[in-house]
């Protein structure tokens, strides 16, 4: 679900997440990447993810501003910092040789690739939402979650998209089961789960592992 919110629901959480992430990355969690602005992007990503988590847990709604900010920052990451995509459509393919490729081609192709990932991620969850609604007669996903998936996708490389979603769903189910057992209540298949509160940090986690060169869950 999505809503409009003029300010983050918890500025302290956003600022704390951003500051801690900056400190960890700047201290060498991702060696050799300071010149590329990785600590700054890591802090922005963490802060915006914290905004989504707090808002979704409190209201089951994801602010439109958070999704827009994540998308814009993710496209900037894809255009100017992220390594080139492994897709066949590259500047060299279009312009013939690396020497003949203009300077603007790399960022433009990076942004286009990021937009493609966003479209695929959002389109996939939209298809899941429509299928679930027809099969069960209830809304399985909110549009805010779908928008969030599209906004997070430019941050991730193609193989990491399903990994982030799988981690988010797995953790969300585990938390829901544990909470139900602790409260001694039966699981309700129609109960709302704030998926965005799990999807945003899962995407950040997978992204951080990729940037740091550490093994990605289920991918190695």
N, C-alpha and C positions, 0 to 999 in steps of 0.2 A: 504494500500500500504506500501511497506517496502523499505528501502534503507540502504546503509552503510554510517555511519557517524563516523569520528574519535573521535569527542568530542561532548558533549551535545550542543544543539543549543543555550542555554542560561544558562551559568554556574551560574549566579547570581540567577536565578529562582530556580535552583536545590538546591543550597546551602541554600537559604532562606527557602525553603519548609522543607528541612531536619532539619535545625537548629530550626525553629519554632516548628516543630513536636516533636523534642527531648525535648525542653523546656517544652512543654505542658504535655507530658507523664511523664517526670521526676518529674514534679511538683505534680503529683498525679492524673492525669486524669485516669490512670489505676492503682489503688492502689494495692500494694503488688506484683507487677510484675517486679520491678527493677532487682531482682536477676535473673530473666529469660531472661534478655536482651530485653524486650519488647520495651523500648524507642529506642534502637539502631535499631531494625527491623522496628519500626514505622518511624524513620527518613529515613532509606534507602528506604523504600517503598514510602514515600512521595517524596523524592528527585527524584527517578526514574520515578515516575508518572508525576512529573513536567517536566522532560525531554521529556516524551512522549507528554504531552500537548503542550509544546512550539513547538516541531518539527512538530507535526501533524497540528497545526493551521497555521504554516508558510508555510509548503510545501505539506500538505496532504500525508506525508510519515512518517512512524515510523522507526527509526533506528534499524537495526538488533541488535546492541549492547545493546540497551535499553531492547529489548525483552529477550535477553540472560541473561542480568543482573537480570531482574525481575524473570526469571525462576530459576536461580541458587539461588538467595536469598529466593525465595518462597519455594524451596525444602529444604533449610536449616531450614527455619521456620517450615515447616511440619515435618521435621525429628527430630529436637532437642528442639523445644519450644511448638509447638501446642499440645493441648490435644489429646489423642488417638481418632481415628476415630470410628464412630458408626457402621461401616461395620462389617459383620460377620467374615471376615478374619482378625484375630488378632493374635499376638504372642502366647497368651494363648491357642488359638484353635490349633495352630500348635505344640506347645511344651508341651501341656497338662496342666500345672499349671504355675502360676506366678513365683513360686520358681524355676522351671526348665527352665525358659526363660532366655537366655543369654542376657548380657547387650547390645549387638549390635542389637538385634532383634527390639527393639522399634524404633530407628532411621531408620533402614532399612525398616520396615513396614510403617513408617510415610512417607518416601520418595516415596515408591511404591504407597501409597494412593494418594500422591500429584501428581505423574505422571499420575495416572488414572484420576484424576480430570482434569488435563491439556488436556489429550487425548480426554476426553468426551466433554469438552468445545470447543476445536478447531474443533473436528469432527462435532459437532452440527452446528457451524457457517459455516463450509465448506459445509455441506448439504444444509443450507439455501442459501448460495451463488450459488450453482449449481441449486437449484430449481428456484431461482429468475432469473438467467440467461436464463434458459429454458422457463420460463413463460413470461418474459418481453423482452428478447433479449439484456439485458444490464447487466453490472457488478454491483451488488448491494453491494458487500463487497470487500474490497481489501485483499490481502493475509496478509498484515501487521496487519490488524484488527484481522484476524483469529489467527495469531501467538501470538498477544497480549493477546487474550482470553486464549490461552493455557498457556501463561506465568503467567497470573494473577491467574488462577484457583488454583494452589497449596497453595496460601495464604488463600483461603476461604474454609470453611466447605461446605459439599455437599448442604445443603439447601440454602446457600447464593449465589450459582452460578447464578440461574435464577433471584434472587433479584437484584444483581449487574447489570446484563444485562438490566433488566427492568428499573432500575433507570437511567442508562446511556441513553437508547433509549428515555425514557420519557423526560429527560432534553434536549437531543439533539433536539427532535422535538419541544419542547417549545421554545428553543432559535432560531431555524430556523424560526418558525412562527412569533415570535416577531420581528426578524431581517427583515423579509419580509414585515411585516406591517409597520415597522419604515421607510423602504426604499420605501414603496409604490410600491412594485413590486409583481407580481403573483408568487405563489409557483411553482417551477419546479420539477416535480417528478424525473427527471434525474439529478438534481443538486447533486454535491458531498457534503457529510457531513463528517467532520473529526471525525468519531465515536471514534477513539482511544483517542481523546482529552476529551471525556466524559466517556469512559469506564474505563480508568485508575483511575481517581479520584473517580468514583462511587465505584469501587472495594475497593479502600483505605477507603472510607467512611464506607462501610458496614463492612469491616474488623475491623476498629477502634471501631465501635459500638459493635461488637461481643467481642473484647478484653476487652473493658471497661465494659461489662455486661449491656449495655443499649439496649432498645428495637430496633429490626431491622424492618425497614419499610416493611409492608405487611406480616411480620412474627410474630411481637410482641416480 
